Amino acid sequence: MTNDFDTIDTPTEARTRLWGLIKDIRFAMFTTRHTDGEMRSRPMTTQNSNLDEDSQLWFFMSRKSEAVADLSADPAVNVVYADPGADSYVSLSGMASVVDDMAKKEKLWSKMAEAWFPGGVSDPDLALVRVRIGQADYWDVKESKLVQLYKMAKAAVTGTPPKDLGHHAEIRMR
């Protein structure tokens, strides 16, 4: 990966780039600070079909879960997406909150969510969690595996770290 940072400044460009990287990744690792001070991660499914104008991600969680309890004590979260097959990785940070918005729940509801919340969109255990993204970093490699292997082998022979193995950028959402 390159060590250069590219910073994307326009909100529209930032949302487009970020959504392009995460839209096809089914699960994200959602990290909170637990009440014991330790960081805890769990797989979650992003419910959005696109990244809205306010740079928000939406998740369904159980109101009884540790994740929801963690959010009430410390709303700062990290959400990580990884697609090793495409050599694409995203780590974003933001502030999370439980939102009581039946219209939004209905808009985001899916058959997959019903597997976790059999009471449907009005299940009393269903919590709608919003993450307002503040910042994200991504690493994206476009070269083929063969080119990557060649550059790494060359670096091993020459003793010079590989360059241009991919692209790393920081995205400021706010």
Sequence and secondary structure as in RCSB ss.txt:
>XXXX:A:sequence
MTNDFDTIDTPTEARTRLWGLIKDIRFAMFTTRHTDGEMRSRPMTTQNSNLDEDSQLWFFMSRKSEAVADLSADP
AVNVVYADPGADSYVSLSGMASVVDDMAKKEKLWSKMAEAWFPGGVSDPDLALVRVRIGQADYWDVKESKLVQLY
KMAKAAVTGTPPKDLGHHAEIRMR
>XXXX:A:secstr
     EEE  HHHHHHHHHHHHTT  EEEEEEE TTS EEEEEEE   SS  TT EEEEEEETTSHHHHHHHH  
EEEEEEEEGGGTEEEEEEEEEEEE  HHHHHHH  HHHHHH TTGGG TTEEEEEEEEEEEEEEE  S HHHHHH
HHHHHHHH      S EEEEEE  
